[in-house]
């Protein structure tokens, strides 16, 4: 059993299915005149933070590591 070949075949099948799903969603969108919300899409990557959120995280982590150093010293 060639795992590499099996994985490649599965990726090929996945791409075909994604194209079919995309075309069906487009047909539905044009038929109803409304946008279709994708159900299977996952958000990838991290959420971006503004300056205030970054500062809050920074302060929280400083307190966290200060407490860790304090506990190790004891």
MODELLER restraints for C-alpha pairs under 7 A, 6 or more apart:
rsr = mdl.restraints
at = mdl.atoms
rsr.add(forms.Gaussian(group=physical.xy_distance, feature=features.Distance(at['CA:25:A'], at['CA:36:A']), mean=6.76, stdev=0.5))
rsr.add(forms.Gaussian(group=physical.xy_distance, feature=features.Distance(at['CA:29:A'], at['CA:35:A']), mean=5.57, stdev=0.5))
rsr.add(forms.Gaussian(group=physical.xy_distance, feature=features.Distance(at['CA:29:A'], at['CA:36:A']), mean=6.16, stdev=0.5))
